Amino acid sequence: MNDFAITLAKPNDTSDVQALWRYCFDDDEAFIQWYFENYYQNQNTVVVHQEERLVASAQMIPYTIKLRKKELPTAYIVGVATAPEARGQGLGRRILLELLVQMRKRGENLSLLMPFEGSFYYPYGWEFCYFHRRYIMELEELKRVSQKYGHLYAAQKQDWSKLAQVYEQFVQDKHGYVLRSEQNWQHWLSDCHLDGAWVYILEHERQPEGYISYYFEQTKIVVKEMVYINHAAKRGLLNFLYNHRSHKKTLHWSAPENDDTVFWLMSSKECAVTYPFLTARIVDAAALLTQLDYPHDHETIIIQLADALAAWNNGYFAFTVHNGCAEVTPVAQQTAQISLDIGALSLLVLGAVSAEDLVYWNRMTVSAPQILTSFSRLWPKQLNYINEYY
């Protein structure tokens, strides 16, 4: 293993990283060229060399997300790739650790990752914290929920601020979402164009109230994103889709996890499923917990945390909340009042599950019922939403 060197990428590594991406992922050439022109940066890429050959790489795309009412920098891990001749030698674990090391240096104390297979990343602490409600239905199924509303027109590049206005209202009741900058919106629009997708804005009384991005795939309509600020706008967008039934047959749509369209369907029995979408992992537990706001104070308790990948998260911590702010201090080994691993803590902090859920699953132990009651109030469950794919 000593002949592997893990570093940040240099400019002359770009073509090799691109070639490895091309080998490992089933993306067409147009997307690969677009991605490396718009997203790839050497300083956000970890590479592994064996002698002179680049044999593995992974990238960290920076974002800002809203977590527990705080705007926090995070990194979205993409493109984890290993050359075939270097597989089976533990490089996956080593490159994931190096990604966490780099994020920690940058103050990105939470990471996001869309896994090809959840079981590969579970041992390293990444847990599914984001889910979608995925619909596959006949367009005729929209008859009952659709209703003409507002005026729709094709969005232009300069309309990004209208899209942003709608998106910002749409996510107000949600959690863990990305705060999209103008650059994020321009990338989003160019990605839609690359996919051959249409983007339409819905306006009512000259105010934007919704938008939809979608593309055709034979007889399917595939919705990339549908966003609205009220139920009337949602019904108007669904009516827009319903009006395609003369030449398209089915709708494929990933909606927020709590979407209520299932209550309006006429006959489908198997059209809606809960779909695991995105995993998350705490990078530096002590640092992240001190960045957040809390709904009430909490006396000092001792938390035992286990992390199989990042040693700095292993150990015992004194955790106190005063005036809505937390203090987290490493302490010597002693009797813990709460014990859990980094994956369970990630689920809790992200609001994907409650503290009671973790105890029920034997993912967390608590020394006394009253501690669980008070501790769980610090971490109420949330409606997580994200629709970024990289």
Secondary structure by P-SEA (a helix, b strand, c coil): ccccccccccccaaaaaaaaaaacccccaaaaaaaaacccccccbbbbbcccccccbbbbbbbcccccccbbbbbbbccccccccccccaaaaaaaaaaaaaaaaacccbbbbbcccccccccccccccbbbbccccccccccccccccbbbbbbcccaaaaaaaaaaaaaccccccccccaaaaaaaaaaaaaacbbbbbbbccccccccccccccccbbbbcccccccaaaaaaaaaaaaaacccccbbbbbcccccccccccccccccccccccbbbbbccaaaaaaaccccccccbbbbbbbbccccccccccbbbbcccbbbbbbbccccccccccaaaaaaaaaccccaaaaaaacccccccaaaaaaaaaacccccccccccc
